[in-house]
């Protein structure tokens, strides 16, 4: 896995106070506009969903936030514990729903050779179905937990964890998610825990992406916000052009994930 090393960050420092206020107002406005009563969030025990839970409570009040912890056999036990602890610490209503029995029903029907990625995506889509069931039943909106880094490279499941009614932290790079979490005094053990989706045994986000989030963020910033060419980015960050190309290709290949399905024009 490629790491950022001694690179000095090019990304400007966010104003945590104003960023928090902006996101809180954003959540409030979306709930108000939709005439819904609150927010549902899937609590994975990771930093992104934890940050969303904190911000949602501030926006609409803890009585109007509902958390769902949905472990599978490959979910690290620590993550399930953290998801529950977050809900209890915030005082929100929550449910713990293990998804293995649902997953196994699907897998019994497919009779295909097992594939980690396909099964991981299926888990994400099962969780999405559960989250939307509760959102519909309670007249709540579903908050996504995606950050800018993961959205740009398509590091999410289409119609799975990418399915939501809003993305409150969708403009924050992963490094900025950590900074805002520290500002909100989210517990250190969650901030320092390695990012992982737990979609298969020993899965790690950074290993799957192919580099550290710190380095990923620098590449994304220089490419999407400074319009630098691949060779310029590689020179600036002192990494190979192949590493930069790998990330740019992820952006290009995953564009379809963030678009409404295309419709051909009819002929009159």
PAFIVEX-565018 format. One record per residue: residue number from 1; residue in one letter; z negated, y negated, x of N, C-alpha, C, CB in turn. Coordinates in steps of 0.1 Angstrom, whole numbers. Glycine has a CB too. Example, Ala and Ser with C-alpha at 12.3 -4.5 7.8 and 13.67 -1.06 7.14 Angstrom:
// PAFIVEX-565018
{1; 'A'; {-78; 57; 132}; {-78; 45; 123}; {-78; 33; 132}; {-90; 45; 113}}
{2; 'S'; {-71; 22; 128}; {-71; 11; 137}; {-79; 0; 129}; {-57; 6; 141}}
//
This chain:
// PAFIVEX-565018
{1; 'X'; {0; 12; 8}; {0; 0; 0}; {0; -12; 9}; {-12; 0; -9}}
{2; 'X'; {8; -22; 5}; {9; -34; 13}; {-1; -44; 9}; {24; -40; 12}}
{3; 'X'; {-8; -51; 18}; {-18; -60; 15}; {-14; -74; 20}; {-32; -56; 21}}
{4; 'X'; {-22; -84; 15}; {-18; -98; 18}; {-22; -102; 32}; {-25; -107; 8}}
{5; 'X'; {-31; -95; 38}; {-35; -98; 52}; {-42; -112; 53}; {-23; -97; 61}}
{6; 'X'; {-38; -119; 63}; {-44; -132; 65}; {-36; -144; 59}; {-45; -135; 80}}
{7; 'X'; {-28; -141; 49}; {-19; -151; 43}; {-28; -162; 36}; {-10; -144; 32}}
{8; 'X'; {-24; -174; 39}; {-31; -185; 32}; {-24; -187; 18}; {-30; -199; 40}}
{9; 'X'; {-31; -187; 8}; {-25; -188; -6}; {-17; -201; -8}; {-36; -186; -16}}
{10; 'X'; {-5; -199; -14}; {3; -210; -18}; {0; -215; -32}; {18; -206; -16}}
{11; 'X'; {-7; -206; -39}; {-9; -209; -54}; {-20; -220; -55}; {-13; -196; -61}}
{12; 'X'; {-17; -231; -62}; {-27; -242; -64}; {-39; -237; -71}; {-21; -253; -72}}
{13; 'X'; {-51; -242; -68}; {-63; -238; -74}; {-63; -243; -89}; {-75; -245; -67}}
{14; 'X'; {-67; -234; -98}; {-68; -238; -112}; {-81; -245; -114}; {-67; -225; -121}}
{15; 'X'; {-81; -253; -124}; {-93; -260; -129}; {-100; -251; -139}; {-90; -275; -135}}
{16; 'X'; {-110; -243; -135}; {-116; -233; -143}; {-121; -238; -157}; {-127; -225; -136}}
{17; 'X'; {-128; -250; -156}; {-134; -256; -168}; {-123; -259; -178}; {-142; -268; -164}}
{18; 'X'; {-113; -266; -174}; {-102; -270; -183}; {-94; -258; -188}; {-93; -280; -177}}
{19; 'X'; {-92; -248; -179}; {-84; -236; -182}; {-92; -228; -193}; {-82; -227; -170}}
{20; 'X'; {-105; -227; -191}; {-113; -220; -201}; {-112; -227; -215}; {-128; -219; -197}}
{21; 'X'; {-114; -240; -215}; {-113; -248; -227}; {-100; -247; -234}; {-116; -263; -224}}
{22; 'X'; {-89; -247; -226}; {-75; -246; -232}; {-73; -232; -238}; {-65; -248; -221}}
{23; 'X'; {-78; -221; -232}; {-76; -208; -237}; {-85; -206; -250}; {-80; -197; -227}}
{24; 'X'; {-97; -211; -250}; {-106; -211; -261}; {-99; -218; -273}; {-120; -217; -258}}
{25; 'X'; {-94; -230; -271}; {-87; -237; -282}; {-75; -230; -287}; {-84; -251; -277}}
{26; 'X'; {-68; -223; -277}; {-56; -216; -281}; {-59; -204; -290}; {-49; -210; -268}}
{27; 'X'; {-70; -197; -287}; {-74; -186; -296}; {-78; -191; -309}; {-86; -178; -289}}
{28; 'X'; {-86; -201; -310}; {-90; -207; -322}; {-78; -211; -331}; {-99; -220; -320}}
{29; 'X'; {-68; -217; -325}; {-57; -222; -332}; {-49; -210; -338}; {-48; -231; -324}}
{30; 'X'; {-47; -200; -330}; {-40; -188; -335}; {-46; -181; -347}; {-37; -178; -324}}
{31; 'X'; {-59; -180; -346}; {-67; -174; -357}; {-66; -183; -370}; {-82; -172; -354}}
{32; 'X'; {-67; -196; -368}; {-66; -206; -379}; {-52; -206; -385}; {-70; -220; -374}}
{33; 'X'; {-42; -206; -376}; {-28; -207; -381}; {-24; -194; -389}; {-18; -208; -370}}
{34; 'X'; {-29; -183; -385}; {-26; -170; -392}; {-35; -167; -404}; {-27; -159; -382}}
{35; 'X'; {-45; -176; -406}; {-54; -174; -417}; {-61; -160; -416}; {-47; -176; -431}}
{36; 'X'; {-64; -156; -404}; {-71; -144; -402}; {-86; -147; -399}; {-65; -136; -390}}
{37; 'X'; {-94; -137; -398}; {-108; -139; -397}; {-114; -136; -383}; {-115; -130; -407}}
{38; 'X'; {-106; -131; -374}; {-112; -129; -361}; {-103; -122; -351}; {-125; -120; -363}}
{39; 'X'; {-108; -115; -341}; {-101; -110; -330}; {-105; -95; -327}; {-102; -118; -317}}
{40; 'X'; {-95; -86; -325}; {-98; -73; -321}; {-93; -72; -306}; {-91; -62; -330}}
{41; 'X'; {-101; -66; -298}; {-97; -64; -284}; {-101; -50; -279}; {-104; -75; -274}}
{42; 'X'; {-92; -44; -272}; {-95; -31; -266}; {-102; -33; -253}; {-82; -23; -263}}
{43; 'X'; {-114; -27; -253}; {-123; -29; -241}; {-121; -17; -231}; {-138; -30; -245}}
{44; 'X'; {-114; -19; -221}; {-112; -8; -211}; {-123; -8; -200}; {-98; -11; -204}}
{45; 'X'; {-131; -18; -200}; {-141; -18; -189}; {-136; -26; -177}; {-146; -4; -186}}
{46; 'X'; {-124; -30; -178}; {-118; -37; -166}; {-119; -52; -168}; {-103; -34; -165}}
{47; 'X'; {-115; -59; -158}; {-117; -74; -157}; {-109; -82; -168}; {-113; -79; -143}}
{48; 'X'; {-97; -77; -171}; {-88; -85; -180}; {-94; -85; -194}; {-74; -80; -180}}
{49; 'X'; {-97; -73; -199}; {-103; -71; -213}; {-117; -77; -214}; {-103; -57; -217}}
{50; 'X'; {-124; -77; -203}; {-137; -83; -203}; {-136; -98; -204}; {-145; -79; -190}}
{51; 'X'; {-127; -104; -196}; {-125; -118; -197}; {-121; -122; -211}; {-115; -123; -187}}
{52; 'X'; {-112; -115; -217}; {-107; -118; -231}; {-119; -117; -241}; {-96; -108; -235}}
{53; 'X'; {-127; -107; -239}; {-139; -106; -249}; {-148; -118; -248}; {-147; -93; -245}}
{54; 'X'; {-151; -123; -235}; {-159; -134; -233}; {-153; -147; -240}; {-161; -137; -218}}
{55; 'X'; {-140; -149; -237}; {-133; -161; -242}; {-132; -160; -258}; {-119; -162; -236}}
{56; 'X'; {-129; -148; -263}; {-128; -147; -278}; {-141; -150; -285}; {-124; -133; -281}}
{57; 'X'; {-152; -146; -279}; {-166; -149; -284}; {-168; -164; -285}; {-177; -142; -277}}
{58; 'X'; {-164; -170; -274}; {-166; -185; -274}; {-157; -192; -284}; {-164; -190; -260}}
{59; 'X'; {-145; -186; -286}; {-136; -192; -295}; {-139; -191; -310}; {-122; -187; -293}}
{60; 'X'; {-143; -178; -314}; {-145; -176; -328}; {-159; -171; -332}; {-134; -166; -333}}
{61; 'X'; {-167; -169; -322}; {-181; -164; -324}; {-181; -149; -323}; {-185; -169; -338}}
{62; 'X'; {-192; -144; -318}; {-194; -130; -316}; {-193; -121; -329}; {-207; -127; -309}}
{63; 'X'; {-196; -127; -340}; {-196; -120; -353}; {-182; -118; -358}; {-204; -127; -364}}
{64; 'X'; {-172; -125; -351}; {-158; -124; -355}; {-149; -117; -344}; {-153; -137; -359}}
{65; 'X'; {-156; -110; -335}; {-149; -103; -325}; {-152; -88; -326}; {-152; -108; -310}}
{66; 'X'; {-142; -79; -326}; {-144; -65; -327}; {-138; -58; -315}; {-138; -60; -340}}
{67; 'X'; {-147; -50; -308}; {-142; -43; -296}; {-140; -28; -298}; {-152; -45; -285}}
{68; 'X'; {-130; -22; -292}; {-128; -8; -293}; {-127; -2; -279}; {-115; -5; -301}}
{69; 'X'; {-135; 8; -276}; {-135; 15; -264}; {-128; 28; -266}; {-150; 17; -258}}
{70; 'X'; {-117; 31; -259}; {-109; 43; -263}; {-107; 52; -250}; {-96; 39; -269}}
{71; 'X'; {-117; 59; -246}; {-115; 67; -234}; {-107; 80; -236}; {-129; 71; -228}}
{72; 'X'; {-101; 85; -225}; {-95; 98; -225}; {-101; 106; -214}; {-79; 97; -224}}
{73; 'X'; {-96; 118; -212}; {-102; 127; -201}; {-100; 121; -187}; {-96; 140; -202}}
{74; 'X'; {-90; 112; -186}; {-87; 107; -173}; {-93; 93; -171}; {-72; 106; -170}}
{75; 'X'; {-101; 88; -181}; {-107; 75; -179}; {-120; 77; -171}; {-111; 70; -193}}
{76; 'X'; {-121; 69; -160}; {-133; 70; -152}; {-146; 67; -161}; {-133; 60; -140}}
{77; 'X'; {-156; 75; -159}; {-168; 74; -168}; {-174; 60; -167}; {-179; 84; -164}}
{78; 'X'; {-173; 54; -155}; {-178; 41; -152}; {-171; 30; -161}; {-176; 37; -138}}
{79; 'X'; {-158; 32; -164}; {-151; 23; -172}; {-156; 23; -186}; {-136; 25; -171}}
{80; 'X'; {-158; 35; -191}; {-163; 37; -205}; {-177; 30; -207}; {-164; 51; -209}}
{81; 'X'; {-185; 33; -197}; {-199; 26; -197}; {-198; 11; -197}; {-207; 31; -185}}
{82; 'X'; {-189; 6; -188}; {-187; -9; -188}; {-182; -15; -200}; {-178; -12; -176}}
{83; 'X'; {-172; -8; -207}; {-167; -13; -219}; {-178; -14; -230}; {-156; -3; -224}}
{84; 'X'; {-186; -4; -231}; {-197; -4; -241}; {-207; -15; -237}; {-204; 10; -241}}
{85; 'X'; {-211; -16; -224}; {-221; -26; -219}; {-216; -40; -222}; {-223; -24; -205}}
{86; 'X'; {-203; -42; -221}; {-197; -56; -224}; {-199; -59; -238}; {-182; -56; -220}}
{87; 'X'; {-196; -50; -247}; {-198; -52; -262}; {-212; -55; -265}; {-192; -40; -270}}
{88; 'X'; {-221; -47; -259}; {-235; -49; -262}; {-241; -62; -256}; {-243; -37; -256}}
{89; 'X'; {-236; -65; -244}; {-241; -78; -238}; {-236; -90; -246}; {-235; -79; -224}}
{90; 'X'; {-224; -89; -252}; {-219; -100; -260}; {-224; -100; -274}; {-204; -100; -260}}
{91; 'X'; {-229; -88; -278}; {-234; -87; -292}; {-224; -86; -302}; {-243; -99; -295}}
{92; 'X'; {-212; -80; -298}; {-201; -78; -308}; {-202; -64; -314}; {-188; -81; -301}}
{93; 'X'; {-196; -63; -326}; {-194; -50; -332}; {-184; -42; -324}; {-190; -51; -347}}
{94; 'X'; {-186; -29; -322}; {-176; -21; -315}; {-176; -7; -320}; {-179; -22; -300}}
{95; 'X'; {-165; 0; -316}; {-164; 14; -318}; {-160; 21; -305}; {-154; 18; -330}}
{96; 'X'; {-165; 33; -303}; {-160; 42; -292}; {-152; 53; -299}; {-171; 47; -283}}
{97; 'X'; {-139; 54; -295}; {-130; 64; -301}; {-123; 71; -290}; {-120; 57; -311}}
{98; 'X'; {-127; 84; -287}; {-120; 92; -277}; {-106; 96; -283}; {-128; 104; -274}}
{99; 'X'; {-96; 95; -274}; {-82; 97; -279}; {-76; 110; -276}; {-73; 86; -274}}
{100; 'X'; {-84; 119; -269}; {-78; 131; -264}; {-73; 140; -275}; {-88; 139; -255}}
{101; 'X'; {-80; 141; -286}; {-76; 150; -297}; {-63; 145; -303}; {-87; 151; -308}}
{102; 'X'; {-61; 132; -304}; {-48; 127; -309}; {-37; 130; -299}; {-49; 112; -312}}
{103; 'X'; {-40; 127; -286}; {-30; 129; -276}; {-26; 144; -276}; {-36; 125; -262}}
{104; 'X'; {-35; 153; -277}; {-32; 167; -276}; {-23; 172; -288}; {-44; 176; -276}}
{105; 'X'; {-25; 165; -299}; {-16; 169; -311}; {-2; 165; -308}; {-21; 161; -323}}
{106; 'X'; {0; 154; -301}; {14; 150; -297}; {20; 160; -287}; {14; 136; -291}}
{107; 'X'; {11; 163; -277}; {16; 171; -266}; {19; 186; -270}; {6; 171; -255}}
{108; 'X'; {12; 190; -280}; {14; 204; -285}; {28; 205; -292}; {3; 208; -295}}
{109; 'X'; {32; 194; -298}; {45; 193; -305}; {57; 192; -296}; {45; 182; -315}}
{110; 'X'; {55; 185; -284}; {67; 182; -276}; {72; 194; -269}; {63; 171; -266}}
{111; 'X'; {63; 202; -264}; {67; 214; -256}; {76; 210; -244}; {75; 224; -265}}
{112; 'X'; {74; 199; -238}; {81; 194; -226}; {72; 195; -214}; {86; 179; -228}}
{113; 'X'; {78; 196; -202}; {71; 196; -190}; {63; 183; -189}; {80; 197; -177}}
{114; 'X'; {50; 184; -185}; {41; 172; -184}; {46; 162; -174}; {27; 176; -181}}
{115; 'X'; {46; 149; -178}; {50; 138; -170}; {39; 127; -170}; {64; 133; -174}}
{116; 'X'; {34; 124; -159}; {22; 115; -159}; {26; 101; -165}; {18; 112; -145}}
{117; 'X'; {38; 96; -162}; {41; 83; -168}; {43; 83; -183}; {54; 78; -161}}
{118; 'X'; {50; 94; -187}; {53; 95; -202}; {40; 97; -209}; {62; 107; -205}}
{119; 'X'; {31; 105; -204}; {18; 107; -210}; {9; 95; -210}; {10; 119; -204}}
{120; 'X'; {10; 87; -199}; {2; 75; -197}; {7; 65; -208}; {4; 69; -184}}
{121; 'X'; {20; 64; -210}; {26; 55; -220}; {22; 59; -234}; {41; 54; -218}}
{122; 'X'; {22; 72; -236}; {17; 77; -249}; {3; 73; -252}; {19; 92; -250}}
{123; 'X'; {-6; 74; -242}; {-20; 70; -244}; {-21; 56; -248}; {-28; 73; -231}}
{124; 'X'; {-13; 47; -241}; {-13; 33; -244}; {-8; 30; -258}; {-4; 25; -234}}
{125; 'X'; {1; 38; -263}; {7; 36; -277}; {-3; 41; -287}; {20; 42; -278}}
{126; 'X'; {-10; 52; -284}; {-21; 57; -293}; {-31; 46; -295}; {-27; 70; -288}}
{127; 'X'; {-36; 41; -284}; {-46; 30; -284}; {-41; 18; -292}; {-50; 26; -270}}
{128; 'X'; {-28; 14; -290}; {-23; 3; -298}; {-24; 6; -313}; {-8; 1; -294}}
{129; 'X'; {-21; 18; -317}; {-21; 22; -331}; {-35; 20; -337}; {-16; 36; -334}}
{130; 'X'; {-45; 25; -329}; {-59; 24; -334}; {-63; 9; -335}; {-68; 31; -324}}
{131; 'X'; {-60; 2; -325}; {-63; -13; -325}; {-57; -20; -337}; {-59; -19; -312}}
{132; 'X'; {-45; -17; -340}; {-38; -24; -351}; {-44; -19; -365}; {-23; -22; -351}}
{133; 'X'; {-48; -6; -365}; {-54; -2; -377}; {-67; -10; -381}; {-58; 13; -376}}
{134; 'X'; {-75; -12; -371}; {-87; -20; -373}; {-84; -35; -376}; {-97; -19; -361}}
{135; 'X'; {-74; -40; -369}; {-70; -54; -371}; {-65; -56; -385}; {-59; -58; -361}}
{136; 'X'; {-57; -46; -390}; {-52; -47; -404}; {-63; -46; -414}; {-42; -37; -407}}
{137; 'X'; {-72; -37; -412}; {-83; -34; -421}; {-93; -46; -421}; {-91; -22; -417}}
{138; 'X'; {-95; -53; -410}; {-104; -64; -410}; {-98; -78; -411}; {-112; -64; -397}}
{139; 'X'; {-85; -78; -413}; {-77; -91; -413}; {-80; -99; -400}; {-82; -100; -425}}
{140; 'X'; {-79; -92; -389}; {-81; -98; -376}; {-67; -98; -368}; {-91; -90; -367}}
{141; 'X'; {-66; -106; -358}; {-55; -106; -349}; {-59; -97; -337}; {-51; -120; -344}}
{142; 'X'; {-48; -92; -331}; {-50; -84; -319}; {-48; -93; -306}; {-40; -71; -318}}
{143; 'X'; {-57; -93; -298}; {-56; -101; -285}; {-51; -91; -275}; {-69; -108; -281}}
{144; 'X'; {-40; -96; -268}; {-35; -88; -256}; {-44; -91; -245}; {-20; -92; -253}}
{145; 'X'; {-43; -83; -234}; {-51; -85; -222}; {-42; -86; -210}; {-61; -74; -221}}
{146; 'X'; {-30; -89; -212}; {-20; -90; -201}; {-22; -103; -193}; {-6; -88; -205}}
{147; 'X'; {-20; -102; -180}; {-20; -114; -172}; {-6; -117; -167}; {-30; -113; -159}}
{148; 'X'; {-4; -129; -161}; {10; -133; -157}; {16; -123; -147}; {10; -147; -151}}
{149; 'X'; {8; -118; -137}; {13; -109; -127}; {19; -97; -133}; {2; -106; -117}}
{150; 'X'; {11; -91; -142}; {16; -78; -148}; {27; -80; -158}; {4; -71; -155}}
{151; 'X'; {27; -91; -165}; {37; -94; -175}; {51; -96; -168}; {34; -106; -184}}
{152; 'X'; {51; -103; -157}; {63; -106; -150}; {70; -94; -144}; {60; -116; -138}}
{153; 'X'; {62; -84; -139}; {68; -72; -133}; {69; -61; -143}; {60; -68; -121}}
{154; 'X'; {65; -63; -156}; {66; -53; -166}; {55; -42; -164}; {79; -47; -166}}
{155; 'X'; {44; -45; -158}; {34; -35; -156}; {25; -34; -168}; {25; -39; -143}}
{156; 'X'; {31; -29; -179}; {24; -26; -192}; {33; -17; -199}; {21; -40; -199}}
{157; 'X'; {28; -11; -210}; {36; -2; -218}; {42; -10; -230}; {27; 10; -223}}
{158; 'X'; {55; -9; -231}; {62; -15; -242}; {57; -8; -255}; {77; -14; -241}}
{159; 'X'; {53; -16; -265}; {47; -11; -278}; {34; -4; -275}; {58; -2; -285}}
{160; 'X'; {28; -6; -264}; {15; 0; -261}; {5; -12; -259}; {16; 9; -249}}
{161; 'X'; {0; -13; -246}; {-8; -24; -243}; {-1; -38; -243}; {-15; -22; -230}}
{162; 'X'; {13; -37; -243}; {20; -49; -244}; {22; -54; -259}; {34; -47; -239}}
{163; 'X'; {17; -46; -269}; {18; -50; -283}; {6; -58; -287}; {20; -38; -292}}
{164; 'X'; {8; -70; -291}; {-4; -78; -295}; {1; -90; -302}; {-12; -83; -282}}
{165; 'X'; {-8; -98; -307}; {-5; -110; -315}; {-6; -123; -307}; {-14; -112; -327}}
{166; 'X'; {-12; -122; -295}; {-13; -133; -286}; {-17; -128; -272}; {-24; -144; -291}}
{167; 'X'; {-14; -136; -262}; {-17; -132; -248}; {-25; -144; -242}; {-4; -129; -239}}
{168; 'X'; {-38; -145; -244}; {-46; -157; -240}; {-46; -159; -225}; {-60; -155; -245}}
{169; 'X'; {-45; -148; -217}; {-45; -150; -202}; {-32; -147; -196}; {-56; -141; -196}}
{170; 'X'; {-21; -148; -204}; {-8; -144; -200}; {-2; -154; -190}; {1; -143; -212}}
{171; 'X'; {-8; -166; -188}; {-2; -175; -178}; {-11; -175; -165}; {-2; -189; -184}}
{172; 'X'; {-21; -166; -165}; {-29; -166; -153}; {-25; -154; -144}; {-44; -164; -157}}
{173; 'X'; {-23; -157; -131}; {-21; -146; -121}; {-34; -138; -120}; {-17; -152; -107}}
{174; 'X'; {-32; -126; -116}; {-44; -117; -115}; {-55; -124; -106}; {-40; -104; -109}}
{175; 'X'; {-51; -131; -95}; {-61; -137; -87}; {-68; -148; -95}; {-54; -143; -75}}
{176; 'X'; {-61; -155; -104}; {-68; -165; -112}; {-77; -159; -123}; {-57; -174; -119}}
{177; 'X'; {-73; -147; -127}; {-82; -140; -137}; {-96; -138; -130}; {-76; -126; -141}}
{178; 'X'; {-96; -134; -118}; {-108; -132; -110}; {-116; -145; -109}; {-106; -126; -96}}
{179; 'X'; {-109; -156; -106}; {-116; -169; -104}; {-122; -173; -117}; {-106; -179; -99}}
{180; 'X'; {-115; -172; -128}; {-121; -176; -141}; {-132; -167; -145}; {-110; -176; -152}}
{181; 'X'; {-131; -154; -142}; {-142; -145; -145}; {-155; -149; -137}; {-138; -131; -141}}
{182; 'X'; {-153; -152; -124}; {-165; -156; -116}; {-171; -169; -122}; {-160; -159; -102}}
{183; 'X'; {-162; -178; -127}; {-167; -191; -133}; {-175; -188; -145}; {-155; -200; -136}}
{184; 'X'; {-172; -178; -153}; {-179; -174; -165}; {-191; -165; -162}; {-169; -168; -175}}
{185; 'X'; {-193; -162; -150}; {-204; -153; -146}; {-204; -139; -152}; {-217; -160; -150}}
{186; 'X'; {-191; -134; -152}; {-190; -120; -156}; {-196; -111; -145}; {-175; -116; -158}}
{187; 'X'; {-202; -101; -149}; {-210; -92; -140}; {-201; -88; -128}; {-215; -80; -147}}
{188; 'X'; {-208; -89; -116}; {-201; -87; -103}; {-195; -73; -102}; {-210; -89; -92}}
{189; 'X'; {-202; -63; -108}; {-197; -49; -106}; {-183; -47; -113}; {-207; -39; -112}}
{190; 'X'; {-181; -55; -123}; {-167; -54; -130}; {-157; -62; -122}; {-168; -60; -144}}
{191; 'X'; {-161; -74; -116}; {-152; -82; -108}; {-148; -74; -96}; {-158; -95; -105}}
{192; 'X'; {-157; -67; -90}; {-154; -60; -77}; {-148; -46; -78}; {-166; -60; -69}}
{193; 'X'; {-148; -41; -91}; {-143; -28; -93}; {-127; -28; -91}; {-146; -23; -107}}
{194; 'X'; {-122; -18; -85}; {-107; -17; -83}; {-100; -16; -96}; {-103; -5; -74}}
{195; 'X'; {-89; -24; -98}; {-82; -24; -111}; {-75; -10; -113}; {-71; -35; -111}}
{196; 'X'; {-77; -4; -125}; {-71; 9; -128}; {-70; 10; -143}; {-80; 20; -121}}
{197; 'X'; {-59; 17; -147}; {-57; 19; -161}; {-63; 33; -165}; {-43; 18; -165}}
{198; 'X'; {-66; 41; -156}; {-71; 55; -159}; {-61; 63; -168}; {-84; 53; -166}}
{199; 'X'; {-48; 61; -166}; {-39; 68; -174}; {-36; 82; -169}; {-26; 61; -174}}
{200; 'X'; {-40; 85; -156}; {-40; 98; -150}; {-50; 99; -139}; {-25; 102; -145}}
{201; 'X'; {-53; 110; -134}; {-63; 112; -124}; {-61; 104; -112}; {-65; 127; -120}}
{202; 'X'; {-71; 96; -108}; {-71; 88; -95}; {-60; 78; -95}; {-69; 98; -83}}
{203; 'X'; {-56; 73; -107}; {-46; 62; -108}; {-52; 49; -104}; {-41; 61; -123}}
{204; 'X'; {-44; 41; -96}; {-49; 28; -91}; {-37; 19; -94}; {-52; 29; -76}}
{205; 'X'; {-40; 7; -100}; {-30; -3; -103}; {-22; -7; -90}; {-36; -15; -109}}
{206; 'X'; {-30; -11; -79}; {-23; -16; -67}; {-15; -5; -60}; {-33; -21; -58}}
{207; 'X'; {-19; 7; -60}; {-12; 18; -55}; {1; 20; -63}; {-20; 31; -54}}
{208; 'X'; {0; 19; -76}; {12; 21; -84}; {22; 10; -82}; {8; 23; -99}}
{209; 'X'; {17; -2; -82}; {26; -14; -80}; {32; -14; -66}; {18; -27; -82}}
{210; 'X'; {24; -9; -56}; {29; -8; -42}; {24; -19; -33}; {44; -9; -43}}
{211; 'X'; {15; -27; -37}; {9; -37; -29}; {-3; -43; -36}; {19; -49; -26}}
{212; 'X'; {-11; -51; -29}; {-23; -57; -34}; {-19; -68; -44}; {-32; -63; -23}}
{213; 'X'; {-28; -71; -54}; {-25; -81; -63}; {-24; -95; -56}; {-36; -82; -74}}
{214; 'X'; {-32; -97; -46}; {-31; -110; -38}; {-17; -112; -33}; {-41; -110; -27}}
{215; 'X'; {-11; -102; -27}; {2; -104; -21}; {12; -105; -33}; {6; -92; -12}}
{216; 'X'; {11; -97; -43}; {20; -97; -55}; {20; -111; -60}; {16; -87; -65}}
{217; 'X'; {8; -117; -62}; {8; -131; -68}; {15; -141; -60}; {-7; -135; -69}}
{218; 'X'; {14; -140; -46}; {21; -149; -37}; {36; -148; -39}; {17; -147; -23}}
{219; 'X'; {41; -136; -39}; {55; -134; -41}; {60; -140; -55}; {59; -119; -40}}
{220; 'X'; {53; -136; -65}; {56; -141; -78}; {56; -156; -79}; {47; -135; -89}}
{221; 'X'; {46; -162; -73}; {45; -177; -74}; {57; -183; -67}; {32; -182; -68}}
{222; 'X'; {60; -179; -55}; {71; -185; -47}; {84; -182; -54}; {71; -179; -33}}
{223; 'X'; {86; -171; -60}; {99; -168; -67}; {100; -175; -80}; {100; -153; -69}}
{224; 'X'; {90; -174; -88}; {92; -180; -102}; {89; -194; -103}; {83; -172; -111}}
{225; 'X'; {80; -200; -95}; {76; -214; -96}; {81; -223; -85}; {61; -214; -97}}
{226; 'X'; {85; -217; -74}; {90; -225; -63}; {105; -222; -60}; {82; -223; -50}}
{227; 'X'; {110; -213; -68}; {125; -210; -67}; {129; -206; -53}; {133; -221; -73}}
{228; 'X'; {121; -200; -46}; {125; -196; -32}; {133; -183; -32}; {112; -194; -23}}
{229; 'X'; {142; -182; -22}; {150; -170; -21}; {142; -159; -15}; {163; -173; -13}}
{230; 'X'; {147; -147; -17}; {140; -135; -12}; {137; -135; 3}; {147; -122; -15}}
{231; 'X'; {147; -140; 10}; {145; -140; 25}; {135; -151; 29}; {159; -143; 32}}
{232; 'X'; {135; -162; 21}; {126; -173; 24}; {111; -168; 21}; {129; -185; 16}}
{233; 'X'; {110; -161; 10}; {96; -156; 7}; {91; -146; 18}; {97; -149; -7}}
{234; 'X'; {100; -137; 22}; {96; -128; 32}; {92; -135; 45}; {108; -118; 35}}
{235; 'X'; {99; -145; 49}; {96; -152; 61}; {83; -160; 59}; {107; -162; 65}}
{236; 'X'; {81; -166; 48}; {69; -174; 45}; {56; -165; 45}; {70; -181; 32}}
{237; 'X'; {57; -153; 40}; {46; -144; 39}; {45; -134; 50}; {46; -137; 25}}
{238; 'X'; {55; -134; 59}; {56; -125; 70}; {55; -111; 66}; {44; -128; 80}}
{239; 'X'; {64; -107; 56}; {65; -94; 51}; {80; -90; 51}; {59; -92; 37}}
{240; 'X'; {84; -78; 49}; {98; -74; 49}; {105; -79; 37}; {99; -59; 51}}
{241; 'X'; {118; -81; 38}; {126; -85; 26}; {126; -73; 16}; {141; -88; 31}}
{242; 'X'; {126; -61; 21}; {125; -50; 12}; {113; -50; 2}; {125; -36; 20}}
{243; 'X'; {102; -55; 8}; {90; -56; -1}; {92; -66; -12}; {78; -59; 8}}
{244; 'X'; {98; -78; -8}; {101; -88; -18}; {111; -83; -28}; {106; -101; -11}}
{245; 'X'; {121; -77; -23}; {132; -71; -32}; {126; -62; -42}; {143; -65; -24}}
{246; 'X'; {116; -53; -38}; {110; -44; -47}; {103; -51; -59}; {99; -36; -39}}
{247; 'X'; {97; -62; -56}; {90; -69; -67}; {100; -77; -76}; {80; -79; -62}}
{248; 'X'; {110; -83; -70}; {121; -90; -78}; {128; -80; -87}; {131; -97; -68}}
{249; 'X'; {131; -68; -81}; {137; -58; -90}; {129; -53; -101}; {141; -45; -81}}
{250; 'X'; {116; -53; -99}; {107; -50; -111}; {108; -60; -121}; {92; -49; -106}}
{251; 'X'; {109; -73; -117}; {110; -84; -127}; {123; -82; -135}; {110; -98; -120}}
{252; 'X'; {134; -79; -128}; {147; -78; -135}; {148; -66; -144}; {158; -77; -124}}
{253; 'X'; {143; -55; -139}; {144; -42; -147}; {135; -42; -159}; {140; -30; -138}}
{254; 'X'; {124; -51; -159}; {115; -50; -170}; {117; -62; -180}; {101; -51; -165}}
{255; 'X'; {127; -70; -178}; {129; -81; -187}; {130; -77; -202}; {142; -89; -183}}
{256; 'X'; {135; -65; -205}; {137; -61; -218}; {123; -59; -225}; {145; -48; -219}}
{257; 'X'; {113; -57; -217}; {100; -54; -223}; {94; -66; -231}; {90; -50; -213}}
{258; 'X'; {98; -78; -226}; {92; -90; -232}; {102; -97; -242}; {89; -100; -221}}
{259; 'X'; {113; -91; -245}; {123; -97; -254}; {123; -90; -268}; {137; -96; -248}}
{260; 'X'; {126; -98; -278}; {129; -92; -291}; {141; -83; -290}; {130; -103; -302}}
{261; 'X'; {141; -71; -296}; {153; -63; -295}; {166; -71; -299}; {152; -51; -304}}
{262; 'X'; {176; -69; -291}; {189; -77; -293}; {196; -71; -305}; {197; -77; -281}}
{263; 'X'; {204; -80; -312}; {212; -77; -324}; {226; -81; -321}; {206; -83; -337}}
{264; 'X'; {236; -72; -323}; {250; -77; -321}; {254; -85; -333}; {259; -65; -319}}
{265; 'X'; {263; -94; -331}; {269; -103; -341}; {278; -95; -350}; {276; -115; -336}}
{266; 'X'; {277; -97; -363}; {287; -90; -372}; {300; -97; -372}; {281; -90; -387}}
{267; 'X'; {311; -90; -375}; {324; -96; -375}; {328; -98; -389}; {334; -86; -368}}
{268; 'X'; {332; -111; -392}; {337; -114; -406}; {352; -114; -407}; {331; -128; -410}}
//
